Amino acid sequence: MPVADRILRVDLSRETVTSRPIPERWLAQYVGGKGIGARYLYEELEPGTDPLSPANALLFMTGPLTGLLPGEQRYAAITKSPLTGTFLDSYGGGTFPGRLAGSLENHMGIVVTGEAEEPVVLSVANGEATLESAADLAGLDAAGTDEAFPNAAVACIGPAGENGVRYATIASDGGDHHAGRGGAGTVMGAKNLKAVVAHDPPAEPDSRTVEALKERDDEAFAASDAGQWLTSSDTLETVDFANEVGVLPTRGWQEDRFEGADDIGIEQAREAATERERPEDAVPGGFRVEHDDGESVVRGATPIVFGAGLGIDDFDAVATLGARCDQLGMDVITAGNAVAWAIRASQEGLLERDLSFGDETAARELVDEIATRSSPLGDALADGVDRAAEDIGGEDLVPTVKGMELSSYHPGNAKAMALAYATSDRGGCHRRARPVELEPVDAETWSRDRAAERVIDEQDRRAVLWSLIADDFLEDVLQADLGSEWLTAAGYDHEPTDLERVGERIWTLVRLFNVREGFSREDDALPGALSADEEDSSDHSEAATDEPNGIDAAVFESVLEHYYDARDWDREGRPTRDLLERLDLVDLVDDPGALESLDTGPDPDENTRSSAETGAWSR
């Protein structure tokens, strides 16, 4: 396959499509995917750009290894989030990424700006793109839009994106896959872009070296711990794991275990499954299950937010709720949290509407109202929990970070996850770092330094993986060199040490973007819903209650200091001059005077540092 070193630029307002080379320096510094996309977004947007205005850019990015690596292929949707106002990168899988890469040929992605007068489709083939009317597709859900292009791969929005729900997704494979969090589909809808359609097949490896690497790493992935876990259970086993270790958000984050977890977890999925996605692959993909509305692919987030989160212990009902979100084109995690918030607000007397946990019928009705903005409550929740709480009250009922609702894990018994959530570049995301996989079983050794270092290492490494773009779960296979051998075989050149710096550079670039948008230490905050009251700071008795541990705010601030120190950021969370010089990013700061105000980084007092080095930070 050809080296991808160009970018397609689509201006919907002017109805123009142009091809431009990607600056060589950017390719060397940022590789592809998330990195190149972040660099373009930083370049394109003026500070304070309205995410729903024509001036916002939406990028569909592949990476230099898209279509080659084992595991699920992915593409990145990159924009400024209408939910959080932060940088946003969201990843979708299925057949679309490989076919997009094949259709783009020597282009690594598409930069979309402007706003079409009427709904349009962006059609990509033979390294070119054209705009076509989408008038006949208006109002269609993900499945209906996909069916309109039987011989192509489609990334589209559903009714939620057309109606401006701030957490609308970009759906592919008829709703089986989504670039899900943060509202990339909302930006797509604001631009009147109904779908991107890729017509060409995925490119084939064009060298024996790449073929040999693929054969080797297909086997390595299948044999790895992650590969065996995915083969056995996919992400649905997350429900069982989270319940076992006490990090499963239950009934609107009021508890950390769910008594009905066995009824919505992996065993129920296996019983309901009709087949696996990609059954021919060594790692066969998610479970396709039957439910009231037909069939869908159910992943771990669905039973977490619509099952435990809403107190629903019926697998069929949970799968149906998730499938409804998938077809409407709406983020499952935020939608589930929005419904949970509404139930708690109702119980607190903040709503006139009577809602309760365990009522799947009311939950489905509210999901539809959100996607269509057809009721006052649905309209409020369509803007996210934070905005609804600003108008109605109930600010600390459901935890959020930077306006994004937290996802799969309650950090009460895995407190390093609180740091991962707080410092995530796009808001309350569990994918940037997952220390929850280790801390609950090794809590006594988790000093504050170790928590910070683990989160940083995972954030930087995933920034590299998402620039390749690689399946998250390939981390073990690519761990030794972060994909350097693959890049060389595909015609690119990066040493492992270069890629380690690439990850840090990308994370720092995105931080600069968010700082430029006005984000600071105040936004790297512990959500009030997770803070411990003084009387709750003693040891939590697991046998007595499922009420989750709270997190001591002073302890959290201390570990955040360690994170900033290790990152070489100042006390307000701004990258320091020394760091910017080391990563060759000084020229990105528009105001040279701003650099002069940056100190050499935070300096936690010696007492705090000493206690952190000698004990478990969760105490």
N, C-alpha and C positions, 0 to 999 in steps of 0.2 A: 504494500500500500504506500502511496506517496507521502513524503514528509509534509506535515501540515504546518505551513508558515504564513498563511494569509487569513484574512477575516472578511466576511461579507458584511456590508453595512446596508441596512434597510431603513429608509426614512418614509414612514407611513403617511406623513402629511404631504410630502412632495411626490410620493409614489415612485421613489427611485431606489435602485439596488446597485451598489458598487462593490468592487473587490479591491482590497488594500493589503499590502504586506504588513505583517506584524513586525514591529521593530525588533531587530536581532537581539538587542540588549534585553528586551523584555522576555524573549524566549529563553535566554540564558539565565535570567534572574528568577523567572516565575514558572517556567516549564509549560503550563497549559491549564485547562480546566479552571479551578478556583483561582489560581494565581494570575493567569492572564486576564480572566474575567474581572478580578478585583482591580487590576491595574487599569483596565479600560474604564471601569466604573468611576474610579478615583479621578481619572482624566476627564471624563465626560461631564460629570455633574458639578454644578455650582453648589456650595454649601446652602442648606435650607431648601433644596429643591423639593417640591411637593411630589410624593411618590406616585400620585394619581394624575400628574400633569403630563402633557406631551414631552416635557423636557427630561423626564426620567428615562433612563435606558433600561432595556431588558435584554439580557444576553442568553443565548442558547449555546453552551460551550461543550465541546468534547475535549478529550485529552490526547496526547501523542500515542497512548496505548489503547484507546477505545476500540473495542472489537477484537483485541488480541489476547488480553489477559483472561485467566480462568475466572470463574464466578460470574455473578450477574453484571452485565454491562450497564453503565450509567452515563447520564449527561447531567450537566449543571445548569440550572436556571438561576441567573444572577441579576440582582436589581437592588434598589432601595426599598425596604419593606414598608408597605402601607399599614402594617400592624404595629411595628415597633419603631420605625424611623431609622433603623440601623442598616448597615450592610446586610444583604441576604444572599446566601447561596443555599439552594434546595436541590435535591438530587432525585431523579426519576430513573427507573429501570425498565425491564422488559425488552421488547424488540426495537423500540424507537431509537435508543442510543447508537446501536450498531448501524442501523440503516441511515441515521442522520450523518454519521461519520462517512459512510460510503457515498452518500449523496453530496456531501460537501467536498469530497475529493481532497484537494490540497489546502482547504480552509479548515481552521480549527473551531470556528464558531460563527455566530451571527449576532451582530449588534443591532437591536431594533430601537428606533427612536420615533418621536412624532405620534400622531393619532390619525387613524383613517376616518374618513367621513361616514362610511358605512362598514358593517362587519366584513372582514376579509379573511382569506386563507393565504398563508405564505407557503408556496409550493417549492420544494427543493429537489433538484436532480442535476446530475452531470456537472456539479460544481457551480451551479447557477441557481438563482431564486427568482420567482415571479409572484405577483400578487393577483389573486382571483377573488371574485365576489363570494361572500358566504351568506348571502341573503336567505337562502333556503335552509341554512343550518341554525338560524337564530332560535334560541329556546331549547335546542336539543340537549339531552344529557350526554354523558361521556360515551355510553354505548352507541347511541344513535349517531353521534358525530363520527365515531370510528367506523361504523357500518357504511357511511357515505363514501369511504375510500377503501374498497375491499382489497386492492392490490398494493397498498402502501402502508407505512407506519405513521401513526397520528399522535401528536401531542396537542391537547385541546382543553378548553374550559367548558364547564357545564353551567347550569343556571346560577350557581353561586358566584362565579366569576362575572357573568353578565350583570348580576344585580349588585355588584360592588361589595360583597362580603369580604371583609378585610383579611380573611384567612382562606381565600379560595385557592384551590390547587390547580396544577397543570396535570391533566390525566392522560395516560397512554394505555394502549392495549385494552381499550374499552372500559377503563376504570380499574383495571387490575393493578396498575402502577401509578404513582403520583410523585411529582415534585411538590411536596406536601406542606411544609411549614412556612409561615411568614407572609403568605399572600402573593406569591409570584403570579398566580392565576388572576388575582385582582388587578395587577398591573396590566396583564394581558387583556383583560376585559376593558380597562380604561382606555386602552389603545385601539379598541374595536378589532382586535386580532383574535378570531375564533379558534384558529388551529394552525399549527405548523405540520406540514405533510412531507415526509421523506419517501421518495419513490424508488431509489436505487437499493440494491442488496448491500449487506455489509461487505467491506473490502476483505479480500483473502490475504493471509500472510504471503509475502513475496520473497521470502528467503528461507533457506533450509535452517538457518540459525534460529529464526523466529519460530518455525515449526517445531524444532527440537525443544526450545524453551517452553512452548505451550504444552507439548506432550509431558515434559518433566513436571511443570508446575500444576497442570491439571491433576496429576497423580498426587503431588505433594499437598495440594489443597484438599483433595478428598481424604487424605490420610491425617491431616492436621486436626487438632482438637476442635477448631471452629468448623471445619468441614464435616467432621463426624457428628457434631452437635446439630448443624443445619440439616444434615441428611436424616438424622433421627427425628428431629422435632421442629426444625426451622425456628423462627423467633417466638413461636407460641409457648415454648418451654419457659420463656421469661416470666410468665404468670406464676408458674409453680416455683421457680427460683425466688422471685420477689416475695411471694407469700411465705416461703420457708424461712428466709432470713429477716423478714419483718420490714420490707421496704415497699410493700404494695399499697399505693394510695387508694383508700377505700372510703366510700360515702363522702365524697367531697373533701378528701384529705384529712378527715377526722380520725381515721384509724390507719394502721399499717399492715393489717392482715385481714383477709376476707374469708369468712367461714364457707362461702360457696365457691372457693377457688378451684376445687377439684371438678366442679361442674362446668367450668368455662375454659379449662386448660387443654393441654396437649392430648389427653386421652379422649376427650370429647371430640376434638378436631379429627383425630384419627378415625373415630367411628363415623363421623359425618362426611369424611373426605371421599370424593369421587375419583380424584387423581392428584398427582403432584405436577406443579409447573416444571417445565423442562425435564420430563421423566427420562429423557435420553442422556442427560448430563450426569457426570460422576457425583455432583452435588445437585440434587434434583429440584430445588426451589420449593416455594410455599405450597400449602395445602389448599386445593380447591374443594369447597364444601357446598353442600346443598342446604338451603334454608327457605323461609317463607317466600322470599322474592326471587327465588331461582338459585343461582350459583355465584360464588365469588371467592376470591383468594383472601383468607383471613390471616392477618399477621398479629404479632404480639400486642401492639398498641390497642387494637380493637377490644379484646376482652379486658384489658387493664382499665381503659377509660369508660367504656360503655358497660362493662361487667362490674368489676370491683368498684370502680369510681361512682357508679350509679346504684350499686347494691342490687344488681340484676344477676341472678345465678342460673339463667336459662341460656344455654349456648346458642340455640337457634335464634332467640330474640336478640342476643348480642351481635351475632353475625349479620342479622337483618339490618340492625342499626348501622353497622359499619358499611355494609353494602349500599345503604341509602346515601350516606355521605360520599362514598366513592362515585356514585352515579351523578350526584349533584355537583361534584367537584369541590369538596369542602374538606379541610384538614380534620381528620378524625380526632386528633389529640385536643386541639382547641375547641372543637365542637362539643366533645364529651365534657371537657372542663367547663364550658359555658353552661351546659345543661346542669351540671353539678352545682355550679355557682347559683343558678336560678332556684334550684331546690333548696339550697341553704338560705338564700335570701327570702324565699317564701316562708321557711320555718322561723326566720328571724323577724317576720312581720313586715318586711320591706316591700313585698309585692301583694297585690290584691289577689293574685292567682294562687290557687292551692296546688302545690306540687309536693311529691314525696319520692323518696328513694325506693327502688324496686318496681316502679310503674313504667314498664317499657312502652305502653301505648302513649302515655303523656310525653315520654322522651322523644318518640318518633314524631309526634305532632310538632313538638318544639323544634326539632331538627329541620323539618320542612318550613316552618315559619321563619327560621333564621335564614335559610337559603333563598327564600323568596321575599324576605323582609315584609311579610304579610300581616304582622301583628306588632303592636308597640313593643312587646317584650322581645320578639324575634328581631325586630329592627335594631333594638339596643344591643342585643347580644351579637349581632352581625358585625359590630365594630370591635368585638373582643371584650373580655372580662373587665379590663382596667377602665375602658371608656364607659361601660355599663355601670360600674361601681361609682364612677365620678358623678353620674347623674342620679343614681338610685340609692347609693350607700352600700355598705358591705365590702369595704376595700380589702380586708384581710381574710375573707372567707376562703378564697382559692389562691394559692401562691403564683406569682408571676415574677419574671425578671425582664426588665426593659420592655415591658408590655406583652411578653410572650408567656403563655401559660406553661407551667412545668409539665413534664411528660411522665415517663414510665416509673421513676423510682422516688420514693419518699426518703430524703436524706437523714431522717432522724436516727437510723441505725447504720448509716453509711455517710458520715458527715463530710467526707471529702467531696461527695456529690454536691453539697451546698456550694463549695468553691467552684466546681465545674459548671454548675448552673449560673452562678453569679458572674463569672468571667467569660462565659460563652459570647462569641462575637455577634450572634444574631438573636440573643435573648435566651429564655429558659430552655436550652437544648441539652439532651442527654447524649448526643452523638459525638460531640467534640472531645469528650473525655468520659470514660466510664470506670472510675476507681471503685464503683460499687461492686464490680466483679471480684475485687480482691479484699477490700477493707472489712466487710462483715465477718470474714473467716480469719482475719489477721489483725483485728482491731488493736491489740495491745502494742503492736510495733509501729502504729501510724502516728509518728510525730508530726508536728506542723510542717517542718521542713519536708518530710517525705510526702505529705499530702500535696504541697505546692509543687514539688518537683515532678510527682507522678502526673498531675493534671497538665503541667506545662509540656512534658514529654509527649503525652498523648495528643494534645492540641497541635503541636508542631508536626508530629508524624502524620496525623490525619490531614493536615494542610497539604503535605506532599502527596499522600495517596489521592486526595481529591483534586489534585492538579494533574495526575497521570491520565485519566480518572479511573480509580480502582475500587472494586467492591470493598466496603469497610472490613469485611471478614478475611480479606487477603493479607491482613497485617502480618500474621505469623509467617506466611510464605515469603513475603517481601522484606521481612524484618532485617535481614543481614545487610542489604545494600539499598533498601528503599526503592528498588526498581531500576537501579543504575545499569545493570546488565541488560535488562529489557530495552531501556532507552538506547543504549549503544547499538543493539541488534536492529532496532527500528530506524536507525539513522540519526539519532540525537546523541549528545555527549555530556554526561554528568557523572562525576565521581560521587561516591557515597557521602563524603564530607561536604561536597557542594550541596547535595540534596538536604542534608541536615540544616544547613544554613538557609536553603530555599524555604523550608517549613517555617523557620523563625522569621524570615523576611516577610512571607505572606501574612503570618499572624500579626506582625507589627504593622504592615501596610493597612490591613483591615482596621486595626486599632486607630491608626491615624485617620482613616475615613470616619470612624465613629466619633473620635475626639473633635474632628472638624465639624461634625453635626451637633456638637454640644454635649456629648456623653462624657461622664467623668466618674470619679470614685463613687459618687452618690448613686450611680446607676449600677455599680457592681455590688449590689446590696443584698443582704439577707432578707427575703420576703417576710413581712410581719407574721404571716400565717405559720411560719416555721420557727419563730423565735420562742425561746423558753421563758416562761414566767419564773420569777425567783423561786416559788414553791415547787416548780417542776424541774429544777436544776439538779435535784438529787437523782440517784440511780433509778432507772425505770424498771418496774417489776413486770416482766413479760407475762408471768403467770396470772397476774391479777387483772390486766387490762390490755386491750389492743390499741389504746391511745398512744400515738407515736411520741417518741422523745422529741423535745424541743431542742433548739441549738442556741447555746449561749452567745449573745451578740458580741460580747467582749472577746470571747475566744475566736469567733468568726473574724472579727476585725484584725486580730493578731495573725491569723493564718493568711488573711488577705495581704497584710504587710509583707509576709514572707514571700508570697507570690509576686508582689510588685518588685521586691528586692531581687528575686531570682530572674525576673523578666528584664531587669534594668529599666524599670519605669519609675517615675517620681511619685510623690505621695498622693497626687491627684490621678494617678493612673495614666500619665502621659509618657510615651517613650522618651528617654533622655537623649541629649545630643550625642553622647558617647555611643549609645546603641545605634542611633541613626547613621552615624559615621561608619560604624563597623559593618552595617548592613547595606551601605551605599544608598541611603534613603533621604539624606539631608535635603536634596534638591526638591523633594516633594512637599516640604513645608513652605507654604507661600509667604509667610511672614517671618523673615529672619529674626526679628525681635523676639518672636515667641520662643525660639531656641535659647536665647540668652536667659530666659526665666526658668529653664529646666535645670534642676539640681542633679546631682549624680545618683539619685535614687533614694528610696526610703531607708531609714536607719532605725529598725525596731530597737527599743531600749533593751539593755543587756538582761534585765530580769525576765522579760518576755522571751527573749531568744534562749536563755538558759533553760527555762521550764519547758520550752518546746522541744529542745534537743534531748531531754531526759525522760519524757513520758508521752503517753498516748494523747493526742491532741483532742480526742473526743471526750475526755474526762471533764 
